[in-house]
Amino acid sequence: MTTFVITVPGTFLSDINDSACVALERELASRHTDVSESEGVDLLTLNEGGTFSVRLEVDAADRYEAELQAARLVAAALKEAGINEADAPLGPPAVTGIDSEL
């Protein structure tokens, strides 16, 4: 099993309040661990124009499965944070770091 740091981009199509951002970060906090913290990677980055990036860690056998898992986790976290899926479409996830025990 390999630990991947995955970046999942998205766009908030409506205004997002601070409490929703805090709730989103809380939902994803368990996926921001040793690899990303040691590299100083932010869990959630908000940009002008409503775009955002979530960087989280997943354990998977390969990059394809890691990207799928990350997208599912971010979508579920958005829902749990009270953010409608239609109000925050996600872009394609990308591997931005790998920590392998090989």
N, C-alpha and C positions, 0 to 999 in steps of 0.2 A: 504494500500500500504506500502511496506517495501523498504528501501534503502539498496541495496547490494553493497559491494565492490567486484568486480570480477577481477581476474587475468587471462589474456589471454596470453599464451606463444606463441612464434613463432620463426622462424629461417629465417634470411636473407641469401638466397643462393648466392647472389652476393653482392659485396661491396656496402655499403650505405654511401652516403656523408652527411656531416653535415647539409646542407640545407634541405635535405629530412627528417632528424630527427627533425629539427626545424618545418618543415611543418606538420609532423605527430603530434608533441606535440601541435601545434596550433589547429589542427583539433579536438583534443581530450580534449582541455583545459576546455571546459564547463562541462565535465564529471568528473572533479577533484575538488570536492567541500568540504564542511564542514567535512564530516566523514573522508575522506582520508587525507585531509590537517591537521586536528587536530591530527591524528595518525602519521603524518610525513611520509606518504607513497608516494613514487616517482611515477609519472605518467608513465614514460618510463624508463626502466632499460636496458642498453645494456651490454651484456656479451661477453667474448672472444668466438671465434668460430662462431660468427654471431647470437647467440641466443639472444632473447630479451623477456621482459615481459612488458605488459601494464596493469596497474591497474586503473580501472575506476569505477564510481558509476552509478548504474541504479536503477530506481524505478520499481518494479514489484510485482505481487501478490505472486510469489513463486520463489524458487531458479532455477528451470528449465527454466522458462521464462526469468529470469535475465541473466542466462548464454547464452541463445540464443540471447538475445538483445545485450549483450556485444560483442559477436563474430561478429554480424552484424555491430555494430558500429566501431569496430576495422578494419574490412575488408573495410568498406566504407572510413574510415580515411586514410588507406593505399592507396587506389585508388586516393583519393583527393590529397594526398601528392605526387602523381606521381610514386608510387611504385607498380609494377605489382604484381598481386595476386600470380602468379607462382613463383615470386622471394622472397616471404615472406609467406610461408605456416604457418597457425596457428595451434596450438595444442588445446587440450580440455580446455575450460574455467573452472575455479574453484572459488567458493565463498571463499573469504578470510576475509570478514567482513560483519556484519549485523547491521543495525540501525533500530529498529522497534518502532513504537509509541504504541504498544499493552500494 
